[in-house]
Amino acid sequence: MLLAHAIAIAEVRSYIAALADSAATVLGSVAYDRVLIYLDSVHGDQVPATTEIPLDDPATMYRLAQQSTSDLRRYGLDGLHIELALAYLTDAWTLDHSLDGHGARLLPSWIDPTESS
């Protein structure tokens, strides 16, 4: 792994970890951790440590996480892996920020115990 690739992965992981740390819900935090686990598995668990992110705005961190994940294409990461990581990231954001009209959290069908399969 080249240094630039390692820095790019560290950047992605830092933004997603910061989102997990600042998540409004436990489920949101778990969903962000799911993205991190997926990225780690794609890179064979050879990933650099995260660094501190000096941002407090979750929306900005989310946009930067999306952009930096997309930028991994430059380092040969398969497009399917990038699309899956972006989909997991979008799911995590939606799970963490979705409210119904009464202020209750909306859960996706794969988590909501009231949904029947």
Disulfide bonds with the S-S distance in Angstrom:
none
